């Protein structure tokens, strides 16, 4: 497969990130209480896996062709597991036991970045990576990951032919790009977010309509007052300034309380978000600006009409 034109890297793994596979085992470091430990995802991988999938190396080295069944047993651990156990200390050289009690101890040779295994919504990043040649159990079904310069959709037939040239009876299933896996994993959350967005837009429209109606009605009720002020010599700009100031005081007070409530409730949406915080300043800022603009229009339009009315007519308004 690596020799297929356009392919830059390829490797095997026992479970693919975001696939929903859940291969968990108990693990403990040397010196830990035998009755305590960590639940970790175990990956049995071939050399080149990290380069292919794009998981960064944080410390130490990656596995290579020299990590064979007869070589010393080695393991890589995720960044989260390293920080949980060792903090800022170097975990390289520490010994780790994974799986059944009769299995040998593995020596930590590297630390790699965290990945999402089950889905984007499940935050369980503690993982260990063992060379397939040294794993006590290798699943009959393996995932082949491929990185390519060209479109993988166009390369799929060629990659299949390369596999079948070695074993013509080899079944191939669940062919998908990482973008497709990501879209599938995010599908449920995307539906929930669209639902929340729809309710949010409806609430925003209702709030804007309500603000406009209340302020416009309040200004309309002051037509007589506006007429008196104009009759006594007040400038139109002064009247508008007064109405704007009083309207904005009400709106800003409401927006302030609303922002505090929204900030407190936004934490409930944290698990539905990826790549953005629940307190995203752009979201809060855009809604605030929109409501202020609506308030200004609600004050300006009826006030402008009222200031154009003849003071004598305004005085007879009621």
KOLMAR-615566 format. One record per residue (C-alpha): residue number from 0; residue in three letters; x, y, z. Coordinates in nm, 4 decimals, decimal comma. Layout:
N
+------+------+----------+----------+----------+
: sepa : panu :        u :        v :        w :
+------+------+----------+----------+----------+
:  NUM :  ALA :        X :        Y :        Z :
...
+------+------+----------+----------+----------+
This chain:
318
+------+------+----------+----------+----------+
: sepa : panu :        u :        v :        w :
+------+------+----------+----------+----------+
:    0 :  UNK :   0,0000 :   0,0000 :   0,0000 :
:    1 :  UNK :   0,2850 :   0,2388 :   0,0803 :
:    2 :  UNK :   0,4092 :   0,1950 :  -0,2769 :
:    3 :  UNK :   0,0788 :   0,3084 :  -0,4294 :
:    4 :  UNK :   0,1358 :   0,6402 :  -0,6125 :
:    5 :  UNK :  -0,0002 :   0,9250 :  -0,4031 :
:    6 :  UNK :   0,0213 :   0,7374 :  -0,0716 :
:    7 :  UNK :   0,2666 :   0,8970 :   0,1735 :
:    8 :  UNK :   0,2155 :   0,6732 :   0,4778 :
:    9 :  UNK :   0,0214 :   0,3661 :   0,5887 :
:   10 :  UNK :  -0,0051 :   0,1603 :   0,9070 :
:   11 :  UNK :  -0,2261 :  -0,0807 :   1,0998 :
:   12 :  UNK :  -0,4131 :  -0,0237 :   1,4257 :
:   13 :  UNK :  -0,6414 :  -0,2413 :   1,6370 :
:   14 :  UNK :  -0,8911 :   0,0426 :   1,6821 :
:   15 :  UNK :  -0,9444 :   0,3638 :   1,4931 :
:   16 :  UNK :  -1,0058 :   0,7020 :   1,6608 :
:   17 :  UNK :  -1,3700 :   0,8192 :   1,6442 :
:   18 :  UNK :  -1,4782 :   0,4724 :   1,5306 :
:   19 :  UNK :  -1,6696 :   0,3974 :   1,8501 :
:   20 :  UNK :  -1,4461 :   0,0974 :   1,9294 :
:   21 :  UNK :  -1,3863 :   0,0610 :   2,3019 :
:   22 :  UNK :  -1,0918 :  -0,1669 :   2,3815 :
:   23 :  UNK :  -1,0259 :  -0,0821 :   2,7479 :
:   24 :  UNK :  -0,7918 :  -0,2508 :   2,9934 :
:   25 :  UNK :  -0,6677 :  -0,1949 :   3,3447 :
:   26 :  UNK :  -0,3154 :  -0,0576 :   3,3769 :
:   27 :  UNK :  -0,0793 :   0,0315 :   3,6602 :
:   28 :  UNK :   0,2726 :   0,1626 :   3,6860 :
:   29 :  UNK :   0,5474 :  -0,0106 :   3,8782 :
:   30 :  UNK :   0,5150 :   0,0805 :   4,2445 :
:   31 :  UNK :   0,1399 :   0,1444 :   4,2284 :
:   32 :  UNK :  -0,1033 :  -0,0331 :   4,4585 :
:   33 :  UNK :  -0,1979 :  -0,3594 :   4,2792 :
:   34 :  UNK :  -0,5619 :  -0,2946 :   4,3692 :
:   35 :  UNK :  -0,5584 :   0,0481 :   4,2067 :
:   36 :  UNK :  -0,4774 :   0,1616 :   3,8567 :
:   37 :  UNK :  -0,6040 :   0,3309 :   3,5436 :
:   38 :  UNK :  -0,8558 :   0,2430 :   3,2766 :
:   39 :  UNK :  -0,6878 :   0,2945 :   2,9413 :
:   40 :  UNK :  -0,7609 :   0,2415 :   2,5747 :
:   41 :  UNK :  -0,5163 :  -0,0101 :   2,4318 :
:   42 :  UNK :  -0,3994 :   0,0262 :   2,0739 :
:   43 :  UNK :  -0,1969 :  -0,2446 :   1,9007 :
:   44 :  UNK :  -0,0226 :  -0,0582 :   1,6196 :
:   45 :  UNK :   0,2377 :  -0,1065 :   1,3508 :
:   46 :  UNK :   0,5349 :   0,1259 :   1,2887 :
:   47 :  UNK :   0,4348 :   0,4466 :   1,1118 :
:   48 :  UNK :   0,0931 :   0,4716 :   1,2764 :
:   49 :  UNK :   0,1502 :   0,8047 :   1,4492 :
:   50 :  UNK :   0,2973 :   0,9663 :   1,1382 :
:   51 :  UNK :   0,0016 :   0,8409 :   0,9336 :
:   52 :  UNK :  -0,2768 :   0,9459 :   1,1687 :
:   53 :  UNK :  -0,1062 :   1,2725 :   1,2665 :
:   54 :  UNK :  -0,0705 :   1,2186 :   1,6430 :
:   55 :  UNK :   0,2206 :   1,4335 :   1,7666 :
:   56 :  UNK :   0,5140 :   1,2975 :   1,9666 :
:   57 :  UNK :   0,5524 :   1,4921 :   2,2918 :
:   58 :  UNK :   0,8501 :   1,3140 :   2,4423 :
:   59 :  UNK :   1,0771 :   1,0166 :   2,3749 :
:   60 :  UNK :   1,0559 :   0,8128 :   2,0544 :
:   61 :  UNK :   0,8009 :   0,6284 :   1,8430 :
:   62 :  UNK :   0,7980 :   0,2552 :   1,7769 :
:   63 :  UNK :   0,9950 :   0,1249 :   1,4807 :
:   64 :  UNK :   1,0781 :  -0,1966 :   1,2984 :
:   65 :  UNK :   1,3279 :  -0,2938 :   1,5698 :
:   66 :  UNK :   1,0490 :  -0,3300 :   1,8292 :
:   67 :  UNK :   0,9873 :  -0,6918 :   1,7369 :
:   68 :  UNK :   0,8447 :  -0,9771 :   1,9431 :
:   69 :  UNK :   1,1940 :  -1,0728 :   2,0636 :
:   70 :  UNK :   1,2931 :  -0,7153 :   2,1550 :
:   71 :  UNK :   1,2311 :  -0,5524 :   2,4957 :
:   72 :  UNK :   0,8622 :  -0,4873 :   2,5550 :
:   73 :  UNK :   0,7856 :  -0,1191 :   2,4937 :
:   74 :  UNK :   0,4823 :   0,1070 :   2,5174 :
:   75 :  UNK :   0,3865 :   0,4667 :   2,4440 :
:   76 :  UNK :   0,1396 :   0,6495 :   2,6675 :
:   77 :  UNK :  -0,0935 :   0,9411 :   2,6041 :
:   78 :  UNK :  -0,0115 :   1,2890 :   2,7280 :
:   79 :  UNK :  -0,3072 :   1,2888 :   2,9672 :
:   80 :  UNK :  -0,1945 :   0,9659 :   3,1349 :
:   81 :  UNK :   0,1620 :   1,0972 :   3,1678 :
:   82 :  UNK :   0,0405 :   1,4187 :   3,3340 :
:   83 :  UNK :  -0,2027 :   1,2321 :   3,5592 :
:   84 :  UNK :   0,0683 :   1,0011 :   3,6934 :
:   85 :  UNK :   0,3927 :   1,1967 :   3,6677 :
:   86 :  UNK :   0,2975 :   1,5636 :   3,6404 :
:   87 :  UNK :   0,6028 :   1,7469 :   3,5058 :
:   88 :  UNK :   0,8366 :   1,4506 :   3,5656 :
:   89 :  UNK :   0,9778 :   1,2499 :   3,2767 :
:   90 :  UNK :   0,7929 :   0,9159 :   3,2373 :
:   91 :  UNK :   1,0467 :   0,7710 :   2,9931 :
:   92 :  UNK :   1,1897 :   0,4488 :   3,1326 :
:   93 :  UNK :   0,9024 :   0,3854 :   3,3739 :
:   94 :  UNK :   0,7462 :   0,0407 :   3,3677 :
:   95 :  UNK :   0,3787 :  -0,0191 :   3,2997 :
:   96 :  UNK :   0,1606 :  -0,3286 :   3,3244 :
:   97 :  UNK :  -0,1400 :  -0,3528 :   3,0929 :
:   98 :  UNK :  -0,4011 :  -0,6230 :   3,0614 :
:   99 :  UNK :  -0,4022 :  -0,9737 :   3,2131 :
:  100 :  UNK :  -0,1899 :  -1,0313 :   3,5238 :
:  101 :  UNK :   0,0271 :  -1,2896 :   3,3491 :
:  102 :  UNK :   0,1449 :  -1,0413 :   3,0870 :
:  103 :  UNK :   0,4958 :  -0,8916 :   3,1013 :
:  104 :  UNK :   0,5769 :  -0,5350 :   3,2027 :
:  105 :  UNK :   0,6275 :  -0,2741 :   2,9323 :
:  106 :  UNK :   0,8830 :   0,0081 :   2,9376 :
:  107 :  UNK :   0,7587 :   0,3549 :   2,8469 :
:  108 :  UNK :   0,9567 :   0,4889 :   2,5496 :
:  109 :  UNK :   0,7446 :   0,7877 :   2,4517 :
:  110 :  UNK :   0,4523 :   1,0202 :   2,5173 :
:  111 :  UNK :   0,2087 :   1,1152 :   2,2395 :
:  112 :  UNK :  -0,0826 :   1,3567 :   2,2068 :
:  113 :  UNK :  -0,4339 :   1,2693 :   2,3212 :
:  114 :  UNK :  -0,7041 :   1,1520 :   2,0807 :
:  115 :  UNK :  -1,0819 :   1,1130 :   2,0912 :
:  116 :  UNK :  -1,1599 :   0,7431 :   2,0637 :
:  117 :  UNK :  -1,5295 :   0,6728 :   2,1168 :
:  118 :  UNK :  -1,6651 :   1,0080 :   1,9979 :
:  119 :  UNK :  -1,6078 :   1,3812 :   2,0240 :
:  120 :  UNK :  -1,8482 :   1,3928 :   2,3190 :
:  121 :  UNK :  -1,6666 :   1,1309 :   2,5301 :
:  122 :  UNK :  -1,3681 :   1,2719 :   2,7135 :
:  123 :  UNK :  -1,1588 :   0,9648 :   2,7966 :
:  124 :  UNK :  -0,8161 :   1,0276 :   2,6458 :
:  125 :  UNK :  -0,5937 :   0,7977 :   2,8586 :
:  126 :  UNK :  -0,4368 :   0,5577 :   2,6103 :
:  127 :  UNK :  -0,1461 :   0,3175 :   2,5669 :
:  128 :  UNK :   0,0104 :   0,2089 :   2,2381 :
:  129 :  UNK :   0,1803 :  -0,1290 :   2,2055 :
:  130 :  UNK :   0,3565 :  -0,2640 :   1,8954 :
:  131 :  UNK :   0,1407 :  -0,5267 :   1,7268 :
:  132 :  UNK :   0,4364 :  -0,7649 :   1,7347 :
:  133 :  UNK :   0,4473 :  -0,7410 :   2,1169 :
:  134 :  UNK :   0,0752 :  -0,7369 :   2,1939 :
:  135 :  UNK :  -0,0706 :  -1,0312 :   2,3874 :
:  136 :  UNK :  -0,3859 :  -1,0112 :   2,1765 :
:  137 :  UNK :  -0,4212 :  -0,9047 :   1,8154 :
:  138 :  UNK :  -0,7724 :  -0,8737 :   1,6785 :
:  139 :  UNK :  -0,8564 :  -1,0603 :   1,3607 :
:  140 :  UNK :  -0,9984 :  -0,7360 :   1,2214 :
:  141 :  UNK :  -0,7436 :  -0,4573 :   1,1781 :
:  142 :  UNK :  -0,7857 :  -0,1014 :   1,0564 :
:  143 :  UNK :  -0,5527 :   0,0140 :   0,7813 :
:  144 :  UNK :  -0,4932 :   0,3890 :   0,7965 :
:  145 :  UNK :  -0,3584 :   0,5629 :   0,4877 :
:  146 :  UNK :  -0,2335 :   0,9176 :   0,4328 :
:  147 :  UNK :  -0,2134 :   1,0463 :   0,0766 :
:  148 :  UNK :  -0,1495 :   1,3615 :  -0,1231 :
:  149 :  UNK :  -0,4318 :   1,2821 :  -0,3631 :
:  150 :  UNK :  -0,7985 :   1,2221 :  -0,2861 :
:  151 :  UNK :  -0,8362 :   0,8957 :  -0,0981 :
:  152 :  UNK :  -1,1724 :   0,8404 :  -0,2648 :
:  153 :  UNK :  -0,9940 :   0,8162 :  -0,5982 :
:  154 :  UNK :  -0,7157 :   0,5990 :  -0,4541 :
:  155 :  UNK :  -0,9468 :   0,3473 :  -0,2854 :
:  156 :  UNK :  -0,9708 :   0,1057 :  -0,5835 :
:  157 :  UNK :  -0,5922 :   0,1118 :  -0,6278 :
:  158 :  UNK :  -0,5335 :   0,0488 :  -0,2565 :
:  159 :  UNK :  -0,7779 :  -0,2433 :  -0,2631 :
:  160 :  UNK :  -0,5970 :  -0,3928 :  -0,5617 :
:  161 :  UNK :  -0,2660 :  -0,3587 :  -0,3769 :
:  162 :  UNK :  -0,4095 :  -0,5525 :  -0,0821 :
:  163 :  UNK :  -0,5641 :  -0,8198 :  -0,3004 :
:  164 :  UNK :  -0,2361 :  -0,8619 :  -0,4873 :
:  165 :  UNK :  -0,0997 :  -1,0040 :  -0,1604 :
:  166 :  UNK :  -0,4150 :  -1,1894 :  -0,0494 :
:  167 :  UNK :  -0,6964 :  -1,2118 :  -0,3033 :
:  168 :  UNK :  -0,9376 :  -1,3450 :  -0,0380 :
:  169 :  UNK :  -0,8794 :  -1,0626 :   0,2082 :
:  170 :  UNK :  -1,2161 :  -0,8975 :   0,2924 :
:  171 :  UNK :  -1,2193 :  -0,5170 :   0,3008 :
:  172 :  UNK :  -1,4995 :  -0,3319 :   0,4766 :
:  173 :  UNK :  -1,5893 :   0,0008 :   0,6378 :
:  174 :  UNK :  -1,3818 :   0,2108 :   0,3995 :
:  175 :  UNK :  -1,4106 :   0,5735 :   0,5093 :
:  176 :  UNK :  -1,2121 :   0,8944 :   0,5293 :
:  177 :  UNK :  -1,1361 :   1,0630 :   0,8613 :
:  178 :  UNK :  -1,3609 :   1,3485 :   0,7514 :
:  179 :  UNK :  -1,6475 :   1,1007 :   0,7213 :
:  180 :  UNK :  -1,5744 :   0,9521 :   1,0648 :
:  181 :  UNK :  -1,5616 :   1,3019 :   1,2097 :
:  182 :  UNK :  -1,8939 :   1,3922 :   1,0479 :
:  183 :  UNK :  -2,0556 :   1,0730 :   1,1797 :
:  184 :  UNK :  -1,9228 :   1,1328 :   1,5303 :
:  185 :  UNK :  -2,0450 :   1,4911 :   1,5259 :
:  186 :  UNK :  -2,3841 :   1,4058 :   1,3732 :
:  187 :  UNK :  -2,5763 :   1,3668 :   1,6984 :
:  188 :  UNK :  -2,4235 :   1,6776 :   1,8481 :
:  189 :  UNK :  -2,4804 :   1,8697 :   1,5255 :
:  190 :  UNK :  -2,8522 :   1,7878 :   1,5409 :
:  191 :  UNK :  -2,8692 :   1,9028 :   1,9033 :
:  192 :  UNK :  -2,6827 :   2,2222 :   1,8195 :
:  193 :  UNK :  -2,9099 :   2,2960 :   1,5220 :
:  194 :  UNK :  -3,2071 :   2,2474 :   1,7538 :
:  195 :  UNK :  -3,0557 :   2,4830 :   2,0109 :
:  196 :  UNK :  -2,9699 :   2,7339 :   1,7386 :
:  197 :  UNK :  -3,3270 :   2,7253 :   1,6076 :
:  198 :  UNK :  -3,4708 :   2,7870 :   1,9528 :
:  199 :  UNK :  -3,2081 :   3,0542 :   2,0109 :
:  200 :  UNK :  -3,2933 :   3,2384 :   1,6890 :
:  201 :  UNK :  -3,6646 :   3,2268 :   1,7688 :
:  202 :  UNK :  -3,5934 :   3,3574 :   2,1190 :
:  203 :  UNK :  -3,3704 :   3,6299 :   1,9747 :
:  204 :  UNK :  -3,6392 :   3,7419 :   1,7279 :
:  205 :  UNK :  -3,9013 :   3,7431 :   2,0037 :
:  206 :  UNK :  -3,6700 :   3,9382 :   2,2330 :
:  207 :  UNK :  -3,5899 :   4,1928 :   1,9617 :
:  208 :  UNK :  -3,9591 :   4,2283 :   1,8741 :
:  209 :  UNK :  -4,0502 :   4,2679 :   2,2397 :
:  210 :  UNK :  -3,7816 :   4,5291 :   2,2987 :
:  211 :  UNK :  -3,8932 :   4,7245 :   1,9936 :
:  212 :  UNK :  -4,2585 :   4,7078 :   2,0922 :
:  213 :  UNK :  -4,2035 :   4,8120 :   2,4543 :
:  214 :  UNK :  -3,9696 :   5,1015 :   2,3753 :
:  215 :  UNK :  -4,1708 :   5,2217 :   2,0761 :
:  216 :  UNK :  -4,4867 :   5,2165 :   2,2854 :
:  217 :  UNK :  -4,3119 :   5,3986 :   2,5687 :
:  218 :  UNK :  -4,1933 :   5,6744 :   2,3342 :
:  219 :  UNK :  -4,5362 :   5,7021 :   2,1688 :
:  220 :  UNK :  -4,6957 :   5,7552 :   2,5103 :
:  221 :  UNK :  -4,4606 :   6,0488 :   2,5637 :
:  222 :  UNK :  -4,5784 :   6,2363 :   2,2544 :
:  223 :  UNK :  -4,7522 :   6,4962 :   2,4748 :
:  224 :  UNK :  -4,4360 :   6,5386 :   2,6851 :
:  225 :  UNK :  -4,2279 :   6,5770 :   2,3694 :
:  226 :  UNK :  -4,4690 :   6,8416 :   2,2405 :
:  227 :  UNK :  -4,4442 :   7,0365 :   2,5660 :
:  228 :  UNK :  -4,0641 :   7,0253 :   2,5585 :
:  229 :  UNK :  -4,0573 :   7,1451 :   2,1985 :
:  230 :  UNK :  -4,3138 :   7,4186 :   2,2735 :
:  231 :  UNK :  -4,0945 :   7,5417 :   2,5584 :
:  232 :  UNK :  -3,7976 :   7,5714 :   2,3225 :
:  233 :  UNK :  -3,6194 :   7,2392 :   2,3572 :
:  234 :  UNK :  -3,4044 :   7,1405 :   2,0599 :
:  235 :  UNK :  -3,4946 :   6,8280 :   1,8655 :
:  236 :  UNK :  -3,1467 :   6,6863 :   1,9278 :
:  237 :  UNK :  -3,1909 :   6,7319 :   2,3034 :
:  238 :  UNK :  -3,5236 :   6,5482 :   2,2998 :
:  239 :  UNK :  -3,3764 :   6,2609 :   2,0978 :
:  240 :  UNK :  -3,0767 :   6,2421 :   2,3305 :
:  241 :  UNK :  -3,3076 :   6,2194 :   2,6336 :
:  242 :  UNK :  -3,5138 :   5,9408 :   2,4810 :
:  243 :  UNK :  -3,2055 :   5,7489 :   2,3659 :
:  244 :  UNK :  -3,0442 :   5,7753 :   2,7081 :
:  245 :  UNK :  -3,3490 :   5,6511 :   2,8956 :
:  246 :  UNK :  -3,4062 :   5,3703 :   2,6465 :
:  247 :  UNK :  -3,0447 :   5,2544 :   2,6579 :
:  248 :  UNK :  -3,0418 :   5,2513 :   3,0376 :
:  249 :  UNK :  -3,3295 :   5,0031 :   3,0339 :
:  250 :  UNK :  -3,1795 :   4,7922 :   2,7550 :
:  251 :  UNK :  -2,8262 :   4,7815 :   2,8961 :
:  252 :  UNK :  -2,9608 :   4,6827 :   3,2362 :
:  253 :  UNK :  -3,1540 :   4,3974 :   3,0782 :
:  254 :  UNK :  -2,8611 :   4,2923 :   2,8592 :
:  255 :  UNK :  -2,6297 :   4,2936 :   3,1616 :
:  256 :  UNK :  -2,8535 :   4,0613 :   3,3618 :
:  257 :  UNK :  -2,9090 :   3,8490 :   3,0515 :
:  258 :  UNK :  -2,5356 :   3,8078 :   2,9892 :
:  259 :  UNK :  -2,4774 :   3,6982 :   3,3482 :
:  260 :  UNK :  -2,7558 :   3,4402 :   3,3229 :
:  261 :  UNK :  -2,6336 :   3,3209 :   2,9809 :
:  262 :  UNK :  -2,2765 :   3,2854 :   3,1075 :
:  263 :  UNK :  -2,3972 :   3,0756 :   3,4015 :
:  264 :  UNK :  -2,6190 :   2,8520 :   3,1859 :
:  265 :  UNK :  -2,3665 :   2,8196 :   2,8996 :
:  266 :  UNK :  -2,1713 :   2,5586 :   3,0951 :
:  267 :  UNK :  -2,4569 :   2,3164 :   3,0352 :
:  268 :  UNK :  -2,3672 :   2,3228 :   2,6634 :
:  269 :  UNK :  -1,9972 :   2,2494 :   2,7109 :
:  270 :  UNK :  -2,0261 :   1,8812 :   2,6144 :
:  271 :  UNK :  -2,2024 :   1,9726 :   2,2895 :
:  272 :  UNK :  -1,9249 :   2,2018 :   2,1714 :
:  273 :  UNK :  -1,5980 :   2,1254 :   1,9947 :
:  274 :  UNK :  -1,3395 :   2,3810 :   1,8891 :
:  275 :  UNK :  -1,5264 :   2,6672 :   2,0559 :
:  276 :  UNK :  -1,5945 :   2,7608 :   2,4169 :
:  277 :  UNK :  -1,9393 :   2,7907 :   2,5716 :
:  278 :  UNK :  -1,8558 :   3,1529 :   2,6554 :
:  279 :  UNK :  -1,7441 :   3,2450 :   2,3040 :
:  280 :  UNK :  -1,7011 :   3,6261 :   2,3010 :
:  281 :  UNK :  -1,8178 :   3,6546 :   1,9382 :
:  282 :  UNK :  -2,1511 :   3,4894 :   2,0190 :
:  283 :  UNK :  -2,2117 :   3,7014 :   2,3267 :
:  284 :  UNK :  -2,0900 :   4,0190 :   2,1575 :
:  285 :  UNK :  -2,2974 :   3,9806 :   1,8399 :
:  286 :  UNK :  -2,6210 :   3,9210 :   2,0326 :
:  287 :  UNK :  -2,5501 :   4,2186 :   2,2596 :
:  288 :  UNK :  -2,4835 :   4,4490 :   1,9631 :
:  289 :  UNK :  -2,7990 :   4,3276 :   1,7858 :
:  290 :  UNK :  -3,0201 :   4,3986 :   2,0877 :
:  291 :  UNK :  -2,8656 :   4,7442 :   2,1343 :
:  292 :  UNK :  -2,9233 :   4,8280 :   1,7653 :
:  293 :  UNK :  -3,2859 :   4,7129 :   1,7955 :
:  294 :  UNK :  -3,3258 :   4,9305 :   2,1053 :
:  295 :  UNK :  -3,1813 :   5,2339 :   1,9266 :
:  296 :  UNK :  -3,4194 :   5,1851 :   1,6343 :
:  297 :  UNK :  -3,7100 :   5,1364 :   1,8746 :
:  298 :  UNK :  -3,6289 :   5,4696 :   2,0366 :
:  299 :  UNK :  -3,5318 :   5,6609 :   1,7244 :
:  300 :  UNK :  -3,8205 :   5,5836 :   1,4860 :
:  301 :  UNK :  -4,1130 :   5,6870 :   1,7099 :
:  302 :  UNK :  -3,9132 :   5,9743 :   1,8630 :
:  303 :  UNK :  -3,8297 :   6,1044 :   1,5169 :
:  304 :  UNK :  -4,1982 :   6,0947 :   1,4215 :
:  305 :  UNK :  -4,2970 :   6,2672 :   1,7459 :
:  306 :  UNK :  -4,0460 :   6,5497 :   1,7018 :
:  307 :  UNK :  -4,1817 :   6,6217 :   1,3534 :
:  308 :  UNK :  -4,5366 :   6,6685 :   1,4855 :
:  309 :  UNK :  -4,6478 :   7,0269 :   1,5392 :
:  310 :  UNK :  -4,6257 :   7,1057 :   1,9147 :
:  311 :  UNK :  -4,9903 :   7,2213 :   1,9192 :
:  312 :  UNK :  -5,1001 :   6,8898 :   1,7695 :
:  313 :  UNK :  -4,8810 :   6,7030 :   2,0190 :
:  314 :  UNK :  -5,0386 :   6,8948 :   2,3071 :
:  315 :  UNK :  -5,3821 :   6,7789 :   2,1899 :
:  316 :  UNK :  -5,2559 :   6,4172 :   2,1539 :
:  317 :  UNK :  -5,4516 :   6,2995 :   2,4584 :
+------+------+----------+----------+----------+
